[in-house]
Structures are given as C-alpha cells and as structure tokens.
C-alpha cells in the first residue's frame, strides 16, 4: 500500500532511534552513530517541559545537519506520522488516524517493558499485513534480527538499547 504522504515508502527511514530519558548522555553518541537518512522518534515524556524543549531543539539541529528524519511522538503534522500497533485493532486505529507507517511492538522481549509479553516475529508480521501500512519492528530488535523480520515484510526497525552505545555500569 502506498504511503499517503510526500515521503515515499522507499524514502521512509529503515532505521529509527527511539529516544527516552534512560539514554542519558549516550543519546548524543547514538545520534552521531546513526547513518544519514535514519529516523529519530523523540519521546522524552518524563522530562520537564523546558528541558524537553531544549533537548528537542538540540536534537533537531543535529537531525538537520546530519540528514535525519525527526518526529515527535504523539504530535500531529510531522514529516512522518508513525502509529503504534500492539495489536491489529491498534494498528487499524493508527491507520484511521492517518498514520503513514506503524511501529509494531514489542516483537521481542525488551528492557523498556520488562515482563511484557512479546508478540514474536510471526504475530508481529500478521499485524503488519492486516493493517496494510509499512511496518517498523520495535522491541528487542537488532541488525541480525531485522534480517529475518525483513523477510516477513517489515520495512524498518527501531530501538533504544539496540542503538545506544554501552554506558559504564550498563549490562
């Protein structure tokens, strides 16, 4: 299905960095390591508003300079509208809301949601196909795992930990 947006499916970033407060200063190294044309989903929901705006503006400057696609989670009128899909129902709701692509999650177990039941690759692919929008795999995805997911129809993958350089004391 074609994207309903000026950005074509071919131009949709294949790799997405999901930001959050847990990244700390490692965020800047993660941004520097992203290949040109990658995407960044800004999510710092728990950050106080003034600091959140300052962080977003700093990331926006880096994104412009490095040719990254930046979207603000939950905001409207963006270069790419990503919807969340933990189920077919949520994916269809995202589609009705005008999403250009969906983040299907969690595909694998993830530190972000410890103890949450993972969909698994097959169920995640079923959600993707049922919704009919380009799908980006999220949750425990790595470069190696994405190779298999690509065979199931995913057009990209997203991560926090999988794209954040190791920090001292982090396992």
N, C-alpha and C positions, 0 to 999 in steps of 0.2 A: 504494500500500500504506500502510495506517495505521501510525503510529508506535506502538511498544509501550512507551509511556511517558506519564506525565501531561502532558507538553508536547505540544501538537498540532502537526501539520505547519505549520499556519497560524502558530503561535506560535514555530516554530523560527526563530532569527535568520537573516536573509537575508545579513547581512554579518558576517564573522569576522576579527578581527585575530589573527594568529599571532605570538606573541612569541618573541624569542630575544636572545641577548647582543649581536648586531651592532647592535641598535637603540640601545643606549646610553641616553643621557638623552632621546632622541627618543621613547622609549616613552611617556613621560608626556604629551607633546603628542598622540601618536597616540590614546591613551586618551581624552583630553579632546575630541578631534575626532569620536569615534565617536557616531553617533546612538543615542539611547535604544533599548534592545531589541536592540542588536547583541551579538555574541558575542566572547569572548576565549579563545583557547587558549593556556594558559601552558605554555611549553616550555623554559625556561632550563636545559637539561640539563647544560651545562658549568659552571654556576655552583656554587661550593662550597655545601654544604648549608645552613649558617647564613645566608648571603647569599641563597640561593634561597628559603628560608622567609620571610625578611624581605621580599623582593621580592614573593612571592606574597601575603603578608598585606597589603602596601600596595596591590597591585592589587585584592585582594578588597574592601578598604574603598572604593576608587573605584568598583568594579563595583556594590556595594550602593547607594551613594549615587546613581549615575547610571543604575541600572536596566539593567545589562549582565549577560549570562549568562556566567559564568566556569567554564571546565573546565580541569582539569589533565591534560595529555597523558599517556596511559598509566595513569591512575588509574581505579579502579572506583568504583561508586556515586556518580554525579555527576548534576547536573540533565539533562545530555545526554551520552550515550555516543557519541562520534564514532569511527568506524573509518577506517583508511587503506585506500585502494584504488588501487594502481598497475596492477592487472590484475583480471580477473573473479575469478580464484582468490582473491586477497587480499580482494576485496570480499565474496565468499561466506564467507570465514573470519571477517570482521568481523561479518557478519550472524549467523553461528552463535554468535559470542561475545556477541551481544546488542546490537550497535550500533543506535542509533536513526536514524542517518544516516551517510553515508560522505563522506570528503574524497577526491575523485578527483584524482590529480595524477601528474606535472605536466602540466597541459593545454597550456601554452605554455612556451618556454624561460624559465628563471629564474636569477637570481643565486645563489639558495640552493644550487642543484645545477648549477654550470657544466659544460657539456658533456654533461649528461644528455639523453637523447633524450626529447623531449616527446611526449605522446600525440596531441595535436591535438584539436580540438573534436569531430570525428565519433567517433573511437575512445573518447574520454572519455565521450561520450553512450552509446555501445554498452555500456561497462562499467556505467554507471549503470542503464540499462534491464535488463541481465542480472541485476544484483544485486537490484533491486526495492526499494531503500530510497531515501529522499530523498537527493539528491546535492548536495554543495557543491563547486564548482570551485576548485582551488588550483593555483598555479604560473603566474605571469605574467599573472594576471587583473586587469583594470581595470574601472572602471564601464562604459566603452564596450564592452569585450569581453564583459562579462557580459550585455549586452542580447542578443547573439547566442546565448550559451550558454543563456539563459533559454528561448529558442525551442526548444532541444534538450532541455528538460526539467529543467535544473538549478534547484534551489530557492534557491540562495545561492552566495556566493563568499567566498573567504578570501585574505588576502595578508599579507605582511610589508612589503616595499618599497612596494607599491601604496597602503599606508595609513600609511606613516611619513613625516612631514614631512621635507623635504630638510634635511640637515645640512651645515655647512660642509665643503667638500672632497669631498662625495659627488657622484657623477655619475649 
